[in-house]
Amino acid sequence: MANVLQNYENLKKALEFASTDADNTGKIIIQVGSATCEKAAGSDAIRDEFIKLIKASGRDDILVKQTGCTGRCSQEPIVGVFIPKQFPVKYSQVKVEEVLEIFQTHVLGQQPVAKFMLDKTTETLYKHVVTICSSSRCNTDDKSWIDVFNRLIKEKNLPPTEVKVLQGGCIGLCTEEPNEISHGVMMVFPENVIYKFHNEEELSKIIDIHIVENGRARDFMVHTDNLTEVYFKFYGDVSFFNKQTRITLRNCGIIDPESLTDYIHAQGFEALARVLYKGDPEFVINEIIKSGLRGRGGGGFPTGIKWRNTRTMNPDPIKYVVCNADEGDPGAFMDRSALEGDPFSIIEGMIIGAYAIGATKGYVYIRAEYPLAIQRIENAIWKCHKMNLLGKNILGSGFDFDIEIRLGAGAFVCGEETALLQSIEGKRGQPVIRPPYPSVKGLWGHPTCINNVETWANVPAIMLYGADWFSRIGTEGSKGTKVFALAGKVKNTGLIEVPMGTTLREIIFDIGGGIPNGRQLKAVQTGGPSGGCIPMSKIDTPVDYETLKSIGSMMGSGGMIVLDDADCIVSTAKFFLEFTKDESCGKCLPCREGTFRMLEILEKITSGHGEIEDLDKLERLGRAIQKSSLCGLGMSAPNPVLSALEHFREEFEIHIKEKRCPTQRCSKLITYKIIPEKCTGCTLCARRCPVSCIRGFAKKPHEIMQEHCIKCGECYNACKFDAIEKI
């Protein structure tokens, strides 16, 4: 073990790694997103255009690099430009024809093109951007460090473009001394330096040294790792990243996901080297337990306890670790983006976990529908083999471990751990009764530890920075951060990572930017098809495992869909139930038949034939399915319906009693009527009607024969005189 750290240093030298940061390389870096959504938006053509322009310019100090998911799904393609001694700039929705102007004006002329920047309202580039922690620990009732900072800046007569200060959330770097009085924590970008101070005098010294003199106030420095880089790696996006804390996604959008060199520069595999050097698997397990890390796949089981059970509960010398990347929730793309943006971190986490557990073989079970993620994890495995980070005698430690990829065929139920193991073994993906749990009897009857992508990605950060650091982030029962795919009726859709305990209000309105088009928030669906609908009245609910469960929802793998007042809760619940009904493996009766019968009742309600008694039937059926299903799919399938009934029962009753949908989303409950006073008899509606149910003569008011109308809405869309109303 003594040579492990030296072997790691030799590895870094062998790679001849160089920083991706322009200030260290002296080169201009152009980063172009290369995640699946970026490629779909045309990022490959953007990158090719930059490469052509660089070749034509004859410059050898300009590099084009690809990155993983940047998190801004509504703004692709995204391009970042990094020029030494300047603040990085981020451009959104870049078109091929705009590349030339960005290249000539910014890359060559070093003048950012404001009209293409991600934040179109921001035209001032600040030399420094500062965030100051706004948690109760860092701010007392009688003092705001942001106010003090602004006053000091004003007193020092600094230019208005010198520094911008923003309110930041807790980043977890609190004091380890329980008796220490209130203090402040500030992060300075683009240098990615964190300072801690206790009074105005110390804050003033930091400003003098760092802001005025452009130095480093080393007496007050706390942290300088790249976990903070993502917040302001691109200027102009501070509102989106201000309340995020990125651990799982710490490298996504920053490093080239296909470059082992980039990952090593970002302290990649340093945690593994330290673990192997220490040579104590029990220490690793204790650190993971101490950190409070819980499984991010939905169940929230303590990760360290699962590891210990796998190591100790069965003396079988053959053990396995598995990465569950079978992400199937509608609208979810957390695991896909992590694999596409930072595959090496998942591999490093699996190696550390395998060492702690005593496993020599691992599997990544990934959906075949994720070709780019598969390509990048394959590339990462190959490069790790080449550099002795996988295979025999890893880094000279004597520890052997290898990883294989298994492709899933897209069955949602294979996200359940026992069904996943059945699929890896080549059997039909169906859950099996537990106990015994996989940690005792898993793959081919041997102890197996299964964690999802996000859980494995957290492991290197915990082992690098310590369990105490990680456990300071989040809540008492839910430590660390959680990645969410924020989608639906929100301005800033995308991939976000926030500390556990962040409220839904902060996620939707501060990070997500609120509800677009002047609409009002109606509900939030968390946990995907297995989660529940949370009403506007509970918008201040903190996001953690226990709290979400207490209000009828769940964390799930991280899907979060925002609904506005134009969405129908009944229709939404029916949509998710349709999904789980179709994805049921059919092995157990409660799930197979119960979800089918619940869906029948919802179809009845949304077609205008519902009865009040149906609501009680839905509740009884849902409770029965929850209690008697074989696996988590069936146990959680009724959640969207039951939570919708609890919080929006009145909307169900309107569908039943008044035979109408308040939001006009249930097509069978919509009635189209022609207003005689407005109808000119142009006959356009009659000609567009697919079932010829509109009668009348030319230049005379027409009439819709309701008994034949199929509610398609063609007449409503065709009328140019607003003579057809929808009720």
Secondary structure, DSSP 8 states (H G I E B T S, - for coil): -TTHHHHHHHHHHHHT---SSHHHH-SEEEEEE-SHHHHHTTHHHHHHHHHHHHHHHT-SSEEEEEE---SBTTS-S-EEEE-TTS--EEE-S--HHHHHHIIIIIIIT----GGGBSSTT-----SEEEEEE-STTT--TT--HHHHHHHHHHHTT--TTTEEEEEE---S---S-TT----EEEEEETTTEEEEESSHHHHHHHIIIIIIS----GGGEEE--GGGHHHHSSBT-HHHHTT---STTSSTTTS-TT-HHHHHHTTTTHHHHHHHHHT-HHHHHHHHHHHT-B-TTTT--BHHHHHHHHHHS---S--EEEEEE---STT--HHHHHHHH-HHHHHHHHHHHHHHHT-SEEEEEEETT-HHHHHHHHHHHHHHHHTTSSBSSGGGSS--BEEEEEEE-S-GGGGSHHHHHHHHTTS-------SS-TTTS-GGGS-EEEEEHHHHHHHHHHHHH-HHHHHTSB-SSSBSEEEEEEEES-SS-EEEEEETT-BHHIIIIIIS---STT--EEEEEESGGGSEEEEGGGTT-B-SHHHHHHTT---TTSEEEEEETTS-HHHHHHHHHHHHHHH--S-SHHHHHHHHHHHHHHHHHHTT---THHHHHHHHHHHHHHHH-SSHHHHHTTHHHHHHHHHHHHHHHHHHHS---TTS--GGG--EEE-TTT-----HHHHH-TT--EE--TTS--EE-TTT-----HHHHH-SSS-EEE-
